[in-house]
Amino acid sequence: MFFDRPDRGETAVLVHIDLETEREQEDPLEFEELVLSAGAIPAIYIKGSRKSPDAGHFVGSGKLDEIAAAVQAHEAEVVLFNHALSPSQERNLEKRLSCRVLDRTGLILDIFAQRARSYEGKLQVELAQLEHTITRLKRGWTHLDRQKGGIGLRGAGETQLELDQRMIRQRIKSINASLVKVRSQRDQGRRSRKRADIPTVSLVGYTNAGKSSLFNALAGAHTYAADQLFATLDSTLRRVSVPNFGAAIFADTVGFISHLPHKLVAAFRATLEETVQANLLLHVIDVSNDQHEFFTEQVEEVLAEIGADDVPCLRVCNKIDLLDQREPFIERNQDGKPVRVWVSAKTGHGLELLLSAISELLGHDVVERDLVIEPGQGRLRAKLYERGAVQREDIDSEGLVSLAIRLPRQDLDRILVDEGIAPNSPQAGVSASPQS
């Protein structure tokens, strides 16, 4: 029901009104990108300004006549507003314009419906659509009427509107129950990674900042990446070996957007929990975009809304290949910690610097030591290689293997204990030297 779409692009009339009462105006150019991402064909962009929205039609009578004329002239199938419309405003506009009308939230929901691929993603999108739709139901027919007196006039006791609302509430209840199971499964996966002491690095950022391209470059993955808004909806996890550190789980997440509808934030909370529970956030920023500072603020607002604003964060300034004479480098704060890395996910320039910065931020308790492995301890050697911890290996004439290793202290201690070696025993090597 909610994923049926026309076979071709629909002709659309776009409407943007600058309102004096709005503290933060919507971006007309971003709205046009949203429309194109939805697969619609913009016929005309009608703009205007007024002090406050009209209660009945959002726009005034003159602007309404202009929109109606544009719909007729271009034979438009849908009118898209770059604003949040009330249910009554949508109904009044559809009656006056004789075509479908969608507001900004409805348009974003439509894009999400197209892009959702996983079972969880489809559930979350359908939940958001149902909660948005239930307030916009209207009587489609009247054959199910309230009970009346007289033979043959006793109806079902409910109007069609009431039946539709009840069916939607039942479906919402069913979806919420399914999402509880999904969250339980995600929690179980996170607990398993926590027991294995494998940190999680979550990529966040404004939509179309290049998160998926960067994720593919770092993880060697093949997730869908395109130059369009909301190319990624489903959270994807990959295990990555970080040089001079060891294994980490990288998570690609849904992109944010200015004034992201609260229904979507709530619906995608299961996916966004990968961000809240992460050990490190990579805030990917498209520095080639003139509005990147505003976009950065919008992302930080959403991070605060979902409770992820206290997670350690490294800003990744992406798309430097679109800037003149900008080379990859690491910016550090007064304490010498990396705070910003300039890279190009498309060309791969600066990715080694990014991995180095990630290693520094994750490896606050990394140890380096020499470890002597006897011939019968091949399993210990294999585990260290599996963790990517071996920096150098030497074998003497008696067959003893000397390994120069570097990995997080807790990982080393756990491996040694599993092999029956006390972490501070002479067999475990020289004393550790923590890395700042």
Secondary structure, DSSP 8 states (H G I E B T S, - for coil): --S---SS--EEEEEEEEETT-SS---HHHHHHHHHHTT-EEEEEEEEEESS-BTTTBS-HHHHHHHHHHHHHHT-SEEEESS---HHHHHHHHHHHTSEEE-HHHHHHHHHHHH--SHHHHHHHHHHHHHHHGGG------SS----SSTT----SS-HHHHHHHHHHHHHHHHHHHHHHHHHHHHHHHHHHHHTT--EEEEEEBTTSSHHHHHHHHH-------SSTT---S-EEEEEEETTTEEEEEEE---B-TT--HHHHHHTHHHHHHHHT-SEEEEEEETTSTTHHHHHHHHHHHHHHTT-TTS-EEEEEE-GGGSTT---EEEE-TTS-EEEEE--TTT-TTHHHHHHHHHHHH-TTEEEEEEEE-TT-HHHHHHHHHTT-EEEEEE-TTS-EEEEEEEEHHHHHHHHHHTT--TTSGGG-S------
